[in-house]
Amino acid sequence: MTQAQHTLATPARRALATMTVLTSICLAACGGGGGASAEAPLATAPNTAGAVGSGSTGNTNDPSTDSTPATAGPAQPGEGSGVAGPVAPDGDAPVGVTPSQPTPRLALGAQWLETGPLADWWTAAASGDGQVLAMAVNPGGLYLSHDAGATWEPQAGAGQGNWSSIDMDPSGTHIAASSFGGLLWVSHDGGASWEGKFHDCHWLGVTLSNNGQRLAAVAKFGPLFTSDDGGASWVPRLPTGDWQAVAGSEDGRVLLTAAHDGPIQVSIDFGQTWTAREQSRGWYRLAISADGQHMAAAENGGQIHMSSDFGQTWTATFQSMPVTALSMTRDGRQLVVAVPILGKVTTDAGLYYSGDFGQSWQALATPRTWRAAALSGDGNALVAAARGDGVDPMAIAPGLPGGHIFVTRASAVAATAAHASH
């Protein structure tokens, strides 16, 4: 057994034994009270290495028979020429199955729509078909588009915040957003109304299931919490850590999280038990496929690591560069990463696309202070935004003049196109 395959074993038991104390400390630090319950954690035993992908995830795909190509070693992305990647598949293909020859269409990145207000954008999400898009400012407001990015509406019901993460179901009906130093906000009607959940805390990530009932959230130097009732009550599942992000399968069964100073953690039972996987690498961004089989994890300034077996094994890809956003399609085949300009360094900055599970990468857009990016579930749309020229994309502070939102689709663009490379 390699270091990356060690389970939580004894350290996990010691950590879970102190969970109640740590949780009470975190809840006090996160505002206490608030009307949401924080139950004592379940008595759990760590998963064995063989448990992940054994069929207990509730899907019928056997990772050992998946037709996913073997992941190659680190691949060098393109030269930032603005040339688009492979043509996106025509709709979702069954997980683990190579789609039939797609209908010829305009590739992602061939044309861009420059839209939305100037703002210090931070995080994004997209529905299954890309018709519903979400963008958030940090600090500032939350915005939604219900017309594939043509127009954007501020979400007054969610208020202002230091927005750190957004997730939505494929239909765009259920949406969750986390605020650093604020609440978790949830909408079950496509943004028509919003409700603040849980306590004020330094939330860095949130994910929700297709039906909007199962949620998981992580706070910086707090526990990982889950809810199975739409956020009415919460259960601590992992002890306090420097958690950076969380991602979940569409049914909420498979969960993926990582701390900046710890290994990747995987659960296949709605967060009740966890297995430590790939070693500590300064993790920063995560993505997962609809069924949880395919996973991606980006280091802070390092490579991207891919798994096609529910997190059991990981292979490095891309090249060592700062990544501010990571997104994956429902079948796990297509990925996009955002690499920003940092200071005066523009070399290799841009948006990069992979259409083969991360084996190879091509540039879609050239340098900007890219911060947010999200692929639609079917891979036929991409929304991205920058913090603004001359603004530090890593800093949580307002900058002027801010950046616009850019949308590209793997089909004809009806509206006036702009070039994200300009």
Secondary structure, 3 states (H helix, E strand, C coil): CCHHHCCCHHHHHHHHHCHHHHHHHHHHHCCCCCCCEECCCCCCCCCCCCCCCCCCCCCCCCHHHCCCCCCCCCCCCCCCCCCCCCCCCCCCCCCCCCCCCCCCCCCCCCCEEEEEEEECEEEEEECCCCCCEEEEECCECEEEECCCCCCCEECHHHCCECEEEEEECCCCCCEEEEEEEEEEEEECCCCCCCEEEEEEEEEEEEEECCCCCCEEEEEEEEEEEEECCCCCEEEEEEEEEEEEEEEECCCCCCEEEEECCCCEEEECCCCCCCEECCCCCCEEEEEECCCCCCEEEEECCCCEEEECCCCCCCEEECCCCCCCEEEECCCCCCEEEEECCECCECCCCEEEEECCCCCCCEEEECCCCEEEEEECCCCCEEEEEECCCCCCCCCCCCCCCCEEEEEEECCCCCCCCECCCC
